[in-house]
Amino acid sequence: MTALDRMERGLAAAAKTMPLTSVCGAVTEIAMSHYRVAGLSRFLRLGECVRVDVGDRFQLGEVVRIDDQTVTLKPFDARCDAAIGARAYRAEALSLAPCPAWKGRAIDALGQPIDGAGPLPVGDRVMPLDSEPPPALRRTRLRKPIKSGIRVVDFFTPLCAGQRIGVFAGSGVGKSTMLAMLARAPDFDTVVIALVGERGREVREFLDDALAGNRQTAIAVVSTGDESPMMRRLAPRTAMAVAEYFRDRGEQVLLIVDSVTRFAHAARDVALAAGEPAVARGYAPSVFSDLPRLLERAGPGLEDSGSITGIFSVLVDGDDHNDPVADSIRGTLDGHIVLDRAIADQGRFPAVDILASVSRIPNPTWSPEQRKLVTRLRALIARYEETRDLRLMGGFTPGADPLLDQAVKSVPRIYEAMSQTLASPPCEDPFIELAAALRGEAKDESAEPLDG
């Protein structure tokens, strides 16, 4: 053994026993939403974490801006507890080590258990919270249809394994109930749910009621509305990392994020604290980069892995579907389901606007006749809705327009057949159930048959 080898072994042994040297900074400015630290600018990068001494514990923050003399930190806690002159140290990057034993558990955005069921077991693989999506040309094609059990979804906006679809709705229109119905889909090995900015009382309702049948296969990542913007911004990324772990194991994963809008709101708060300008209704430019970076991580995996079917709820501010965040998300996803307040006011649930809802990936198992039937029913519904005011004013004359005659007879029955609640049994075959609802009409000789 040479002297160089002995020196290398000695240094390796010392590195295991001697404490590592860390660079220390000091807090120089404190605001309601952030604080600044001097002395660490040369040693940090954007997105890294810093531990700040706040007495008997450390407060964790993320670097959101670096100047020549100071760095700006956004704390993960709801408020800044540091004092002027408090010591700050560079911390390890946030990561998770999931394992199958996490199923049935609830965690916070930092991966800590919040369900009182004891500590989480540590898996054998560390998952970063900001991984890159699979390469575009190595992803599998979407070929496997998914049965959601919701008639209006399976008929008019069919889903495939690995698809990413948005549920767009204003407040109080039935968005959470729709997500609860989708969470019961039977074709998934694992369900990962991110509850972002939700009311505290709704968390247990969702987990105990909506997931009653799938609770042991579900992992919930919870960040309630009273938590800091950093936690609400982190929760979907944590849920995505957990979903990626199970996807890489070859499982079919259902990822539900409720809601992406609150993630965008939290990202806006962080960006404004970092000094970014507000360019679109108060949103900073980085928000519109964070959204596709998050959403693209869902979807099909590589050839030898599983897939992440993403369902992302979008809370439309003021029922304005042209809101910048809603418009950006709609352009990134593979389809959208629109819930309309006027339909909910009529007592029709799910309050899906069939004409405004689109799935960009058709069901690969449908026959040409089934595709033709769906297209024709959409045309009937469009004719029925565009003449609603005319019919209310008494301007409808039977026999003058055969397509309108058929629409007036068929569309109310279609709407009735599409109605479904959380207590209703899941739909097995939407075509058979719709045919049963229209069977009496098909016997009417004056009505044009619907089977094409």
C-alpha positions, 0 to 999 in steps of 0.5 A, spaced: 500 500 500 502 506 497 503 512 502 497 515 497 493 510 498 494 510 506 492 518 506 486 516 502 483 511 507 485 516 513 481 522 510 475 517 508 475 515 515 476 522 518 470 524 514 465 519 517 467 521 524 469 528 524 463 533 523 462 537 517 464 544 516 458 549 515 458 556 512 454 560 517 450 567 515 445 572 519 438 574 518 439 582 517 431 583 515 425 580 517 418 582 513 411 578 514 412 574 508 420 573 508 427 574 511 433 576 508 440 573 510 447 575 509 453 571 508 451 566 504 450 569 497 456 565 494 454 558 497 447 558 495 442 557 489 435 558 487 431 553 490 435 550 495 433 550 503 436 554 509 435 552 516 435 559 521 436 558 528 429 560 532 431 558 539 430 551 541 429 549 534 430 551 526 426 554 521 426 551 514 426 556 508 427 556 501 431 561 497 427 565 492 432 570 490 440 571 491 443 578 491 450 580 491 450 581 499 444 577 501 439 572 500 431 572 500 428 566 504 421 564 504 419 560 510 415 554 510 412 555 517 406 560 517 410 566 520 417 568 520 419 567 527 427 569 526 430 575 530 435 579 527 442 576 527 439 569 528 444 564 525 442 561 518 445 555 515 445 551 508 440 545 509 439 539 505 435 539 499 428 536 500 426 529 498 422 523 500 423 516 500 416 513 499 415 505 500 408 501 499 407 501 506 405 509 505 398 507 502 393 508 507 397 514 510 396 522 510 402 526 510 404 534 510 407 537 504 414 536 507 413 528 507 411 528 515 405 523 517 399 527 520 394 521 521 397 519 528 399 512 526 406 513 527 412 514 523 413 513 516 417 507 514 423 509 509 423 506 502 430 504 499 429 510 493 430 517 494 425 521 490 427 528 489 421 533 489 422 537 482 424 531 478 424 532 470 418 528 466 420 522 462 423 524 455 418 525 450 420 520 445 420 515 450 413 515 453 408 510 451 402 511 447 395 512 451 392 506 449 388 503 455 381 506 456 379 508 464 372 506 466 371 512 471 364 510 473 361 516 471 356 516 465 357 523 463 365 522 463 365 515 460 360 517 454 362 524 452 369 525 455 372 518 456 379 517 459 385 513 458 391 511 463 396 516 463 391 522 460 391 529 464 384 532 464 382 538 468 375 539 472 374 547 471 369 550 476 367 556 480 366 555 487 360 551 490 358 548 483 360 540 485 367 540 484 369 536 490 364 531 489 366 530 482 373 529 484 370 524 490 366 520 484 373 520 480 377 517 486 372 511 486 375 509 479 377 501 480 382 501 474 388 503 479 393 500 483 395 506 487 391 513 488 395 519 490 391 525 492 393 532 494 389 537 498 391 544 496 389 550 500 382 546 502 378 547 508 380 543 514 374 540 516 373 537 508 380 533 509 376 528 513 370 528 509 374 527 503 378 521 506 373 518 510 367 518 505 369 519 498 375 514 499 371 509 504 372 504 499 379 505 496 382 508 503 388 503 503 390 504 496 390 512 497 396 516 500 393 523 501 398 529 501 394 535 505 396 542 506 390 546 508 388 553 507 391 556 513 398 553 512 404 558 508 404 559 501 410 555 501 407 549 504 401 550 499 406 550 493 410 544 495 404 539 496 403 538 489 410 537 488 410 532 494 404 528 491 407 528 484 414 525 487 410 520 491 406 518 484 412 518 480 415 512 485 409 508 484 409 509 477 416 507 476 414 500 480 410 499 474 403 501 477 397 505 474 397 511 479 391 516 479 393 523 481 388 528 484 390 535 485 385 539 488 386 545 486 391 547 481 389 554 482 391 554 489 398 552 487 398 558 482 396 562 488 401 560 492 406 560 487 404 568 486 405 569 493 412 566 493 414 570 486 412 577 489 416 576 495 422 575 490 421 581 487 418 579 480 413 584 477 406 582 476 404 581 469 397 578 468 392 579 473 397 579 479 401 573 477 408 573 476 411 570 469 414 564 473 407 562 475 406 560 468 413 556 468 411 553 474 404 550 472 407 546 465 413 544 469 408 541 474 403 538 470 408 535 465 410 530 470 404 526 470 402 522 464 405 516 461 411 513 463 417 509 459 416 503 456 417 498 462 414 503 467 406 505 469 403 511 468 400 517 472 393 519 470 392 526 472 386 529 474 387 537 476 381 541 479 381 548 477 377 553 481 375 558 476 376 565 479 369 569 478 366 563 474 371 566 468 374 561 464 378 565 460 382 567 467 390 567 465 391 561 470 385 557 467 387 558 460 394 556 461 392 550 464 387 548 459 392 549 454 397 544 457 392 538 459 389 533 455 382 535 456 377 539 460 371 537 464 367 544 465 362 544 471 357 550 470 353 554 475 347 554 471 346 547 470 347 546 478 342 551 479 337 546 475 339 541 480 342 537 475 349 533 478 354 532 476 353 539 473 357 538 467 357 542 461 357 537 455 358 542 449 364 545 453 367 539 455 372 536 451 377 529 451 383 530 446 384 523 447 378 518 444 377 512 447 381 507 443 376 501 444 370 505 441 367 502 434 365 507 429 358 506 430 359 509 437 363 515 435 358 517 430 353 516 436 356 520 441 358 526 435 350 526 433 348 526 441 353 532 441 349 535 435 342 534 438 344 537 445 347 543 441 341 544 437 337 544 443 341 549 447 342 554 442 334 554 441 332 555 448 330 562 448 326 561 442 322 555 445 321 559 451 318 565 447 313 560 444 317 560 437 318 552 436 313 549 431 313 542 431 315 539 424 318 545 421 325 542 423 326 535 424 333 535 428 330 540 433 324 535 433 329 530 435 332 534 440 326 536 444 324 529 445 331 526 446 335 531 450 331 531 456 332 524 457 339 524 455 340 529 461 336 525 466 340 519 464 347 523 465 345 525 472 348 521 478 350 522 485 356 520 489 351 515 492 349 512 486 352 506 483 358 506 478 356 506 471 358 499 468 357 501 460 354 508 459 352 506 452 347 500 455 345 505 460 343 511 455 340 506 451 335 504 456 333 511 458 331 512 450 328 505 449 321 508 450 323 513 445 326 509 440 319 505 439 316 512 437 315 511 429 315 519 429 322 519 432 328 518 428 332 512 430 338 514 434 342 508 432 345 511 426 
